[in-house]
Amino acid sequence: MTGFDLAGRVALVTGAGKGIGRAVAVGLARAGADLVLHARKESDLDEAAAAVRREGRRASCWVQDLAAPAEALATAASALGDVDILVNNAGVIHRGPVLEQTYDTWRGVLAVNLDAVFVLTRAVGAGMVARGRGKVITVASLLSFQGGLNVAGYTASKHAVAGLTRALANEWSAHGVQVNAIAPGYIETANTGPLRADEARERSIRERIPAGRWGRPEDLVGAAVFLASPAADYVAGHVLVVDGGWMAR
């Protein structure tokens, strides 16, 4: 299984303090990668860093507001040094009808979910292109394909992330850099907390999932390790859905 070995690689995972980000970070460490863990507060990374170190890998923390001005964010990312694997996981969501949202709310979601992905990927990806190898994995969503309910900003950002994934794959594949995305289904995270707290909504979602259950953050680890590994060297511009069968129904 040497094709899945990440020894000697450095992975940057945004939003690594909890949920999908933490699970993916630990999974990459288990496959051999050293980690740069991102969050807005260093205290949010204590458990993730400890888990990575228990796997025998190095863990450093990168504390950064992804909604910061683009130039400042790019400068901070460039100072991290060589990164072989970038996982753009961090994201925010705002629930509510469009007519009840402000433009600032809309921009706040896109700033983190789309603008920061562009800025970070460009900053970190420049080194990958120069070295002739690298992996970029962005966390998309089922709402990269569907409209959702009362989450217009999130839906727009995730549609855009899928498009950006394909566009960058077209530009960078010839330089040895594979750019792909993972589209999680309904996963038990803080973002889906309000849905799971609504008994009727939770039940209607669960009953539509062929697997018969909500996903767990750990369900995304295999896909992430695959896309980060040499086994995926000929996979580019792909949005890999991990949803328990939701899209198939």
N, C-alpha and C positions, 0 to 999 in steps of 0.2 A: 504493500500500500504506500510505497514511497511517493506516488503521485499526489498524495494528500499531506505530505510532510511540509510544515511551515518553519522548520528550524532555520535560524539565521535571518528570518524576516521580522520586520518591525511593523506593527499594525496600529493605526490610529482609529479609535472608535469614538464617535461623538454620542453624547447622551448615554454614557457607559455606567452611570450610577445605579440604574435600576432597569427592570423589565427586559425588553429585547436587547438593549445595548449591553447590559451586564452579562446576560446569558451568552451572547455572541462573543464578547471579549474573553470570557472564561473558556469558551469552546475553541477559540483561536489559540489561546495559551496552551490548552491541552494538546493541540496539534503541533505545538512547538514554537509559536511566535512570541516575541516580546511585545508588550503593550504600552501604548500611550493612551491614557484614559481621559476622556473629556467630560466635564460637567461645569455648571455655572458656579458651584461652590465645592471647595476641596473636601469638605466633610461628607458630601454626597458620594465620594469615591472610596471611602474607607473600606467598605465591605468588598467592593469589586477589586480593589488593589490587593487586599488580603487573599482573595480567592485566586487571583492570578499568581501570586507568589507561592501559594500552596501547590500550584502546578509546576513549580520550579522555574518559572519565567520571571523576567524583570517587568516591573510596572512603574511607570511614572505618570504623574497627574498633570493635566493641562486645563487650567481653570480659565474659562473664557465665555463671555456673553456673545452668542452667535448673532445677536441682533445689533452688534456693534457696527460702526461705519465700515464700509468695505475695505478701505485702505488699511485701517488699523487691524482688521481681522486677517487680511492677507499677509501683513507684516508679521503678525504673531504666528501664523501658520508656517510661514517660510522659515522662521527661527527654530522650528522643531527639528530640523535636520532631515536626513533621508528617511522617508516613510515608504515602505513597500506595498502596504495594503491600507486603503482608506475605506472605512465603513461610515457612510453618512447616515447615521441612525436618528439623531436628535430631531424632534419634531414637536409642534404644539398644535392644539385644536381648539376652536371656539365653536360652541353649539348655539344656534339660534337662527331664526328666520332672517333673510337678507334685509328685509325692511326694518328690522330692529337692530341692525349692526351699523357701526360707524366705519368710515373709510380707514381710520386709524386701527380698528380691530382687524379689518381685512389686511392691511399692510403688515401688521404685527405677525400674522400667521405666515404670510409669504416671505417675510424677512428671514425667518428661521428655516422654514420648510423648503424654500427655493433659492432665495438670494444667497444664503450662507452656503448651501450646497454648491452653487456655482463658484463662489469666491474660494472656498476651501479646495474644491476639486481642481480649480485652475492653479492655485498656489502650490498644492502638494503634487499635482499631476505634472507640473513642469519638470520636476526632478525625475519623475518616472520616465517621461518621454526622453529626457537627456540620457538616462542610464539604459534605456531600451528594454525596460521591464517594469511591470507594476499591475496592481489590481485595484479597481475602484468598484465598490458595492454600495449602492444607495437603496435605502429602504423606501419602497413605494407603498402601494396599498391596493386593496380591492377597489378603492375609490380612484385608482388610476384608470379604471375601466367603467365605473358606474358613477351615478350622480350623488347618491347618499341622501340623507334627510337633514336639512338645517345645518350643513357644514360646508357652505359654498367655498370659503377660503381654503379649507383643507383639501377639498376635492380638486379645486383648480391647481393647487400646488402639487398634488400627487399626479395629476395628469401631466403637468409640466415636467416633473421629475422623470417620468417614463420617456417623454420626448427628448429630454436632455441626455438621458442614458444612451439612447440610440444615436443622437447627433455626435456625442463624444466618442462613441464606439467607431463611428465612421471616420473620425479624424485621427484617432490614436491607435487603432488596431495594427496598422502597418508599422508602428513604433514599438510594438511588443507590450502595449498596455491594454488590458481588457477591462471594459467598462460594462457592468451589468447591474441589475436591480433585483431585489427580492420584494414580492408583494405579499405581505402577511394577510391572512384572513382575520377573523374575529379572535383576538388574542386577549388573554386575561392580563391586562395592564392597567395602569392608572388612567390612560386615555379612554378606555372602555368602561371604566367604573360606573359612570352614569347609566349606561345601557344595561349593565348587569344588575344595577340596583332597581331597575324597573322590571318587575316580575313578568309582566306580559310581554314586554319587548325582549327580555332575555330569553324567554321560552320560544318566541317566534323565530329568533335568530338561531337558537340551538337546534330547533326542529328542522330548519332548512339546511343544516350542515350534514352532509351524508355520513361523516365520521361520528355524528351524534354527540359532540362535545365542543366546547370552546377550545381554542388552541392555547398552549402554554409557551412562554418565551423560549424554552428549551427546544421546542419544535422547529425553531428557525436555525438552530446551530448547524445542522448537517448541510443545509443549503449554503450557509455563509462559508463554512470551511471549504466546501467544494469550489465555490466561485473564487475563493482566495488562493486556491492551490494550483500547482502545475497541471492537475487533472483537467482544469478548465481553460487551458491555454488557447483552445480554439473555440471558446464560447464568448461571444461579444454582442452587445446590444440586446441582450435577452432580459426579459422581465419574468423571473421565476416565481410562480404563484405557489404559496404554501398555505392552503386554506381549508384542509380537511374535505375538499370536494365541492366547496360552495360554488365556484364558477362553472362546474360541470353540470349543476342541476338546472 
